[in-house]
Amino acid sequence: MPADLLLKTPLHAAHLAAGARMAPFAGWDMPLHYGSQLDEHHAVRAGAGVFDVSHMAQADLSGPQADHYLRRVLCGDVARIGTGKALYTCLLNEQAGIIDDLLVYRLGADRFRLVLNAARREADLAWLRARQADFDVVLTPRDDLAMLAVQGPQARTLTDPLLPAGVRAGVAGLARFAAAEEGDWLVGRTGYTGEDGYEIMLPAAAAPALWQALLQGGVRPAGLGARDTLRLEAGLSLYGHDMDDTVTPLECGLGWTVHWEPAQRDFIGRAALAAQRAAGPARQRAGVVLACRGVLRDGAPVLQDGRQIGHLTSGGFGPTIGRGIGLARVEAGADGACTIRIRDRELPARFVNPPFVREGALRVDLPPLANA
């Protein structure tokens, strides 16, 4: 797409002023980094970083049957969350393939906020609209809002004083996966980095002032590059890489997002997913850590005993642990040692159970380094 046709967030000028290297992402002109992706990664692990995630789609759902509608279209059950709580779950097709993964916030008995992936915005909204005819609900995209993610062990301490008074009172003592709402501000204690922090939805016009205040308060701007290495170390899946509409939650480590009870809740995709669960999925997700120096890449074949048993769906270098790491989709039951084929070399590696890093701490045993 030509650069002049890319969408711009309300913070585009602020990114350019901060010296960001911009890059196209899902039709948006987004900051990749502000000079050092590595420094931004470490800043989030050790202190606090702020990401502009305004490209993600937000939509409000309301109406007397909003609850019933979401219990039909989502594999996670919104009946389990009360007002002010968030749920991470998936939107499935009839074959139980993942249309998108999303966060849903319950803002009232019949009022919700959906946060969708930027690249899936149009497909998600079209799919949701096509299935709302039987329900008394209203779906309203919130293109008037921006979204900032402030992440890291110091994120909440540095952010709280900068929030409007009404929101600041609401976030005091906020639990994980809970949110505070005041007017058009919604602050959730959620994130995509494996660190504590907030995701802040706010009026687009208010975003530049909060961004500048965060930077002046010691929060480092961080781009999509650091966001990807942080989420990979945290073992968090990325749509279009670790999952898509041909992959079920059971095949990509997201079985925990499916609520099977109550048994009579007939969510879309349930029958296909139940059949796969009964038969046992042929594929599974696995984490991979290199046992040598190197960097892993998406798509690299994963082998065991000389036979390919899958491929990497995400790969890279984990700056916190100093190893090449990845997420793979492999044959069910795969465990132990493996090799990763990079060009004409086979690098020694080991399967592990993600996350690799959570809240700054290593969560897997690293294999001894070998020469490769």
FENQUIMO-V329107 format. One record per residue. RES is the residue in three letters. SS is DSSP state (alpha for helix, beta for strand, coil for the rest). OMEGA is omega as a letter, one per 40 degrees, with the letter a starting at -180 (none if undefined). D_LAST is the distance of its C-alpha to the last C-alpha in Angstrom with 2 decimals. Layout:
{{RES/SS/OMEGA/D_LAST} {RES/SS/OMEGA/D_LAST}}
This chain:
{{MET/coil/i/40.08} {PRO/coil/a/41.84} {ALA/alpha/a/41.35} {ASP/alpha/i/45.08} {LEU/alpha/i/45.05} {LEU/coil/i/42.38} {LEU/beta/a/43.82} {LYS/coil/i/44.02} {THR/coil/i/44.16} {PRO/coil/a/46.96} {LEU/coil/a/44.47} {HIS/alpha/a/43.42} {ALA/alpha/i/45.48} {ALA/alpha/i/44.14} {HIS/alpha/i/40.55} {LEU/alpha/i/41.50} {ALA/alpha/a/43.43} {ALA/coil/i/40.41} {GLY/coil/a/38.33} {ALA/coil/i/36.18} {ARG/beta/a/33.99} {MET/beta/i/35.36} {ALA/beta/i/33.77} {PRO/beta/i/35.21} {PHE/beta/i/34.50} {ALA/coil/i/36.52} {GLY/coil/a/39.35} {TRP/beta/i/39.48} {ASP/beta/a/38.80} {MET/beta/i/36.66} {PRO/beta/i/35.01} {LEU/beta/i/31.24} {HIS/beta/a/31.17} {TYR/coil/i/33.60} {GLY/coil/i/31.49} {SER/coil/i/28.39} {GLN/alpha/a/26.81} {LEU/alpha/i/24.76} {ASP/alpha/i/28.01} {GLU/alpha/i/29.74} {HIS/alpha/a/27.17} {HIS/alpha/i/27.55} {ALA/alpha/i/31.32} {VAL/alpha/i/31.63} {ARG/alpha/a/29.68} {ALA/alpha/a/31.77} {GLY/coil/i/35.07} {ALA/coil/i/36.17} {GLY/beta/i/35.44} {VAL/beta/i/37.58} {PHE/beta/i/36.55} {ASP/beta/i/39.03} {VAL/coil/a/38.74} {SER/coil/i/42.13} {HIS/coil/i/40.69} {MET/coil/a/40.44} {ALA/beta/i/43.52} {GLN/beta/i/46.13} {ALA/beta/i/49.03} {ASP/beta/i/51.86} {LEU/beta/a/53.30} {SER/beta/i/56.78} {GLY/coil/a/59.71} {PRO/coil/i/61.38} {GLN/coil/a/58.87} {ALA/alpha/i/55.68} {ASP/alpha/a/54.55} {HIS/alpha/a/55.30} {TYR/alpha/a/53.60} {LEU/alpha/i/50.29} {ARG/alpha/i/50.44} {ARG/alpha/a/50.61} {VAL/alpha/a/47.91} {LEU/beta/i/45.23} {CYS/coil/i/43.35} {GLY/coil/a/43.68} {ASP/coil/a/47.24} {VAL/alpha/i/48.84} {ALA/alpha/a/51.62} {ARG/alpha/a/49.31} {ILE/coil/i/49.31} {GLY/coil/i/52.31} {THR/coil/a/53.39} {GLY/coil/i/50.96} {LYS/beta/a/47.91} {ALA/beta/i/44.86} {LEU/beta/i/43.03} {TYR/beta/a/39.61} {THR/beta/a/39.78} {CYS/beta/i/39.46} {LEU/beta/a/41.77} {LEU/beta/i/41.46} {ASN/coil/a/42.89} {GLU/coil/i/44.84} {GLN/coil/a/41.74} {ALA/coil/i/40.14} {GLY/beta/a/37.63} {ILE/beta/i/37.04} {ILE/beta/i/39.18} {ASP/beta/i/38.07} {ASP/beta/a/37.18} {LEU/beta/i/39.65} {LEU/beta/i/41.40} {VAL/beta/i/45.08} {TYR/beta/i/47.38} {ARG/beta/a/50.75} {LEU/beta/i/53.30} {GLY/beta/a/56.37} {ALA/coil/a/57.81} {ASP/coil/a/57.61} {ARG/beta/a/55.42} {PHE/beta/i/51.61} {ARG/beta/i/49.02} {LEU/beta/i/46.06} {VAL/beta/a/42.94} {LEU/beta/i/41.05} {ASN/coil/a/38.00} {ALA/alpha/a/38.97} {ALA/alpha/a/37.64} {ARG/alpha/a/39.60} {ARG/alpha/a/42.85} {GLU/alpha/a/45.06} {ALA/alpha/a/43.78} {ASP/alpha/a/44.17} {LEU/alpha/i/47.64} {ALA/alpha/a/48.84} {TRP/alpha/i/47.67} {LEU/alpha/a/49.28} {ARG/alpha/a/52.50} {ALA/alpha/a/52.75} {ARG/coil/a/52.92} {GLN/coil/a/55.26} {ALA/coil/a/58.50} {ASP/coil/a/59.27} {PHE/coil/i/58.86} {ASP/coil/a/60.91} {VAL/coil/i/58.12} {VAL/beta/i/57.48} {LEU/beta/a/54.04} {THR/beta/i/53.94} {PRO/beta/a/50.96} {ARG/coil/i/50.83} {ASP/coil/i/49.95} {ASP/coil/a/52.04} {LEU/beta/i/49.44} {ALA/beta/a/46.35} {MET/beta/i/43.53} {LEU/beta/i/41.54} {ALA/beta/i/38.79} {VAL/beta/a/38.82} {GLN/beta/i/35.92} {GLY/coil/a/34.78} {PRO/coil/i/36.26} {GLN/coil/a/39.03} {ALA/alpha/a/39.67} {ARG/alpha/a/42.79} {THR/alpha/a/44.33} {LEU/alpha/a/44.05} {THR/alpha/a/45.17} {ASP/alpha/a/48.10} {PRO/coil/a/50.58} {LEU/coil/a/50.02} {LEU/coil/i/50.97} {PRO/coil/a/54.55} {ALA/alpha/a/56.73} {GLY/alpha/i/57.04} {VAL/alpha/a/53.30} {ARG/alpha/i/52.67} {ALA/alpha/a/55.00} {GLY/alpha/a/53.26} {VAL/alpha/i/49.72} {ALA/coil/i/50.85} {GLY/coil/a/49.22} {LEU/coil/i/47.63} {ALA/coil/i/45.46} {ARG/coil/a/42.07} {PHE/coil/i/42.61} {ALA/beta/a/46.14} {ALA/beta/i/47.80} {ALA/beta/a/50.84} {GLU/beta/i/52.99} {GLU/beta/a/55.67} {GLY/coil/i/57.12} {ASP/coil/i/54.35} {TRP/beta/i/51.82} {LEU/beta/a/49.47} {VAL/beta/i/46.91} {GLY/beta/i/44.45} {ARG/coil/a/42.26} {THR/coil/i/39.35} {GLY/coil/a/36.15} {TYR/coil/a/32.74} {THR/coil/a/30.50} {GLY/coil/i/30.48} {GLU/coil/i/32.90} {ASP/coil/i/36.66} {GLY/beta/a/38.89} {TYR/beta/i/41.20} {GLU/beta/a/41.38} {ILE/beta/i/44.64} {MET/beta/a/46.68} {LEU/beta/i/49.55} {PRO/beta/a/51.96} {ALA/alpha/a/50.28} {ALA/alpha/a/52.82} {ALA/alpha/a/51.85} {ALA/alpha/a/48.10} {PRO/alpha/a/48.12} {ALA/alpha/i/50.14} {LEU/alpha/i/47.89} {TRP/alpha/a/44.78} {GLN/alpha/i/46.34} {ALA/alpha/i/47.56} {LEU/alpha/i/44.12} {LEU/alpha/i/42.61} {GLN/alpha/i/45.53} {GLY/coil/i/45.02} {GLY/coil/i/41.47} {VAL/coil/a/39.46} {ARG/beta/i/36.70} {PRO/beta/a/36.57} {ALA/coil/a/33.31} {GLY/coil/a/32.29} {LEU/alpha/i/30.67} {GLY/alpha/i/27.18} {ALA/alpha/i/27.34} {ARG/alpha/a/29.14} {ASP/alpha/i/26.23} {THR/alpha/i/23.54} {LEU/alpha/a/26.12} {ARG/alpha/i/27.03} {LEU/alpha/i/23.44} {GLU/alpha/i/22.84} {ALA/coil/i/26.23} {GLY/coil/a/25.22} {LEU/coil/a/28.12} {SER/coil/i/28.34} {LEU/coil/a/29.07} {TYR/beta/a/31.63} {GLY/coil/i/30.64} {HIS/coil/a/26.98} {ASP/coil/i/26.93} {MET/beta/i/30.47} {ASP/coil/a/33.16} {ASP/coil/i/36.38} {THR/coil/a/34.73} {VAL/coil/i/32.90} {THR/beta/i/34.88} {PRO/alpha/a/34.50} {LEU/alpha/a/33.61} {GLU/alpha/a/30.55} {CYS/coil/i/29.07} {GLY/coil/a/29.67} {LEU/coil/i/33.09} {GLY/alpha/a/35.29} {TRP/alpha/i/36.55} {THR/alpha/a/38.27} {VAL/coil/i/40.54} {HIS/coil/a/43.80} {TRP/coil/i/45.22} {GLU/coil/e/48.35} {PRO/coil/a/51.13} {ALA/coil/a/50.80} {GLN/coil/i/53.50} {ARG/coil/a/51.63} {ASP/coil/i/50.87} {PHE/coil/a/48.17} {ILE/coil/a/46.99} {GLY/coil/a/44.16} {ARG/alpha/a/45.12} {ALA/alpha/a/46.14} {ALA/alpha/a/42.94} {LEU/alpha/i/40.79} {ALA/alpha/i/42.88} {ALA/alpha/i/42.49} {GLN/alpha/i/38.70} {ARG/alpha/a/38.76} {ALA/alpha/a/41.07} {ALA/alpha/a/38.94} {GLY/coil/a/35.64} {PRO/coil/i/33.19} {ALA/coil/a/30.84} {ARG/beta/i/28.13} {GLN/beta/i/26.99} {ARG/beta/i/25.10} {ALA/beta/i/22.03} {GLY/beta/a/19.95} {VAL/beta/i/16.15} {VAL/beta/i/13.96} {LEU/beta/i/10.23} {ALA/coil/i/8.71} {CYS/coil/i/6.21} {ARG/coil/i/7.73} {GLY/coil/i/9.11} {VAL/coil/a/12.41} {LEU/coil/a/13.65} {ARG/coil/i/16.64} {ASP/coil/i/19.71} {GLY/coil/a/19.99} {ALA/coil/i/16.38} {PRO/beta/i/16.63} {VAL/beta/a/15.83} {LEU/beta/i/15.41} {GLN/beta/a/16.29} {ASP/coil/i/16.76} {GLY/coil/a/15.96} {ARG/beta/i/18.71} {GLN/beta/a/18.88} {ILE/beta/i/20.78} {GLY/beta/i/20.96} {HIS/beta/i/19.59} {LEU/beta/i/18.99} {THR/beta/i/22.38} {SER/beta/i/21.30} {GLY/beta/i/18.04} {GLY/beta/i/17.34} {PHE/beta/i/16.44} {GLY/beta/a/18.56} {PRO/coil/a/20.15} {THR/coil/a/21.77} {ILE/coil/i/18.84} {GLY/coil/i/16.26} {ARG/beta/i/13.64} {GLY/beta/a/13.03} {ILE/beta/i/15.66} {GLY/beta/i/17.68} {LEU/beta/a/20.64} {ALA/beta/i/20.62} {ARG/beta/a/23.44} {VAL/beta/i/22.70} {GLU/beta/a/24.90} {ALA/coil/i/27.11} {GLY/coil/a/26.07} {ALA/coil/a/22.28} {ASP/coil/i/20.80} {GLY/coil/a/18.14} {ALA/beta/i/14.50} {CYS/beta/i/13.33} {THR/beta/i/10.71} {ILE/beta/a/11.25} {ARG/beta/i/11.61} {ILE/beta/a/11.45} {ARG/coil/a/13.29} {ASP/coil/a/11.98} {ARG/beta/i/8.37} {GLU/beta/a/8.00} {LEU/beta/i/6.17} {PRO/beta/a/7.28} {ALA/beta/i/10.52} {ARG/beta/i/14.02} {PHE/beta/i/17.47} {VAL/beta/i/19.80} {ASN/coil/i/23.36} {PRO/coil/e/23.96} {PRO/coil/i/25.12} {PHE/coil/a/22.15} {VAL/beta/i/24.66} {ARG/beta/a/28.44} {GLU/coil/i/31.00} {GLY/coil/a/28.53} {ALA/beta/i/27.14} {LEU/beta/a/23.79} {ARG/coil/i/24.62} {VAL/coil/i/21.51} {ASP/coil/a/19.65} {LEU/coil/i/16.16} {PRO/coil/i/13.61} {PRO/coil/i/12.27} {LEU/coil/i/9.24} {ALA/coil/i/6.31} {ASN/coil/a/3.79} {ALA/coil/none/0.00}}
